């Protein structure tokens, strides 16, 4: 667990595992998808069910292309993924432990995004959650009371 302050930018590292490029990934010509973060809404509370991974529990703006900040070495038609990165800003949460769920939205959903969809601010409805993991942060120095 890392200690953070509200407004602090954090960089998460995840492994591409052959999925960082559309043109040479596994499977070929499949969108690498997005990563996004979810939060239960208050400290000392964990998301326990997949059904809780909804837009209502999504951390606003905490969504980016799965391979957007990837470091990849290309040799011929082979890629060697060094790392994929995802940056996000800690909201103004109250002091204490907060549990975050990192999710890779990779499967194609039955819904789509509206014509005015903005990937930096709007929830991506076109991709469904496929894999996840979780981590905690300890918020200190916050002025928020709840």
C-alpha positions in Angstrom: 0.0 0.0 0.0 1.3 3.4 -0.9 0.6 6.7 1.0 -1.0 9.4 -1.2 -2.5 12.9 -0.9 -5.6 14.1 -2.7 -4.7 15.6 -6.1 -1.6 13.5 -6.3 -0.9 11.8 -9.7 -0.1 8.1 -9.5 1.4 5.9 -12.2 0.3 2.3 -12.3 2.3 -0.3 -14.2 0.6 -3.4 -15.8 1.8 -6.1 -18.1 0.7 -6.1 -21.8 1.0 -9.8 -22.1 0.9 -9.7 -25.9 -2.1 -7.3 -26.1 -0.4 -3.9 -26.5 -0.6 -3.6 -30.3 -3.6 -3.9 -32.6 -1.5 -4.9 -35.6 0.7 -7.5 -34.0 -1.0 -8.4 -30.8 -2.7 -11.5 -29.6 -5.2 -11.9 -31.1 -4.4 -9.9 -34.2 -6.5 -6.9 -35.1 -8.3 -6.8 -31.7 -8.6 -3.5 -29.9 -6.4 -3.6 -26.8 -9.2 -2.1 -24.8 -9.1 0.2 -21.8 -8.0 0.1 -18.2 -10.2 1.8 -15.6 -10.4 2.2 -11.8 -13.4 1.5 -9.5 -14.0 2.5 -5.9 -16.6 1.5 -3.3 -17.3 5.2 -2.3 -15.8 5.3 1.2 -12.8 4.4 3.2 -12.3 0.9 4.7 -14.8 -0.5 2.2 -14.0 -3.1 -0.5 -15.7 -3.9 -3.8 -16.4 -7.6 -3.5 -18.6 -8.5 -6.4 -18.2 -8.1 -10.2 -21.7 -6.6 -10.2 -20.2 -3.6 -8.3 -17.9 -2.7 -11.2 -20.4 -0.2 -12.7 -20.2 3.4 -13.9 -21.5 4.5 -10.5 -18.4 3.1 -8.8 -16.0 4.3 -11.5 -13.5 6.9 -10.5 -14.3 9.8 -12.8 -11.6 10.2 -15.4 -9.7 7.1 -14.3 -9.8 5.4 -17.7 -7.2 5.1 -20.5 -6.3 3.0 -23.5 -4.8 -0.3 -22.3 -1.7 0.3 -24.4 -1.6 4.2 -24.4 1.7 4.5 -22.5 3.3 1.2 -23.4 7.0 0.8 -23.8 7.4 -1.8 -26.6 10.6 -2.9 -28.4 9.8 -4.0 -32.0 12.2 -6.5 -33.7 10.9 -7.5 -37.1 7.3 -8.6 -36.6 7.8 -9.4 -32.9 7.1 -7.1 -30.0 8.7 -7.2 -26.6 6.4 -5.4 -24.2 8.5 -3.8 -21.4 5.6 -2.2 -19.5 2.2 -0.5 -19.9 1.5 2.5 -17.8 -1.7 4.2 -16.6 -1.8 7.6 -14.8 -4.6 8.8 -12.6 -5.2 11.5 -10.0 -6.3 10.7 -6.5 -9.6 12.4 -5.8 -10.3 14.4 -2.6 -11.0 11.4 -0.4 -11.0 11.5 3.4 -7.9 10.2 5.3 -7.7 6.4 5.7 -7.4 3.2 3.6 -9.2 3.2 0.3 -9.5 0.0 -1.8 -9.2 0.4 -5.6 -10.1 -2.1 -8.3 -8.1 -2.0 -11.5 -10.0 -3.5 -14.5 -9.1 -4.3 -18.0 -12.2 -3.7 -20.2 -11.4 -5.8 -23.3 -14.5 -7.7 -24.3 -16.9 -6.0 -26.7 -20.2 -4.9 -25.1 -23.6 -5.0 -26.6 -23.9 -1.3 -26.0 -21.9 1.5 -27.7 -20.7 5.0 -26.9 -22.7 8.1 -28.0 -21.4 10.2 -30.9 -20.0 12.8 -28.6 -18.1 10.3 -26.4 -15.0 11.8 -24.8 -12.6 9.0 -23.6 -10.9 11.3 -21.1 -14.1 12.1 -19.2 -16.8 9.6 -20.2 -17.3 6.0 -19.2 -16.6 3.6 -22.1 -19.8 1.6 -22.6 -18.4 -0.2 -25.7 -16.1 -2.5 -23.7 -17.0 -4.8 -20.9 -14.8 -5.7 -17.9 -12.7 -8.8 -18.6 -9.9 -9.0 -15.9 -9.2 -7.2 -12.6 -7.0 -6.9 -9.6 -7.1 -4.6 -6.6 -4.8 -2.5 -4.5 -5.1 -0.1 -1.5 -3.9 3.4 -1.0 -3.6 5.2 2.4 -4.8 8.8 2.0 -3.2 11.4 4.3 -3.3 15.2 4.4 -6.9 15.4 3.2 -9.3 18.1 4.2 -12.3 16.0 3.2 -14.5 14.7 6.0 -16.5 12.1 3.9 
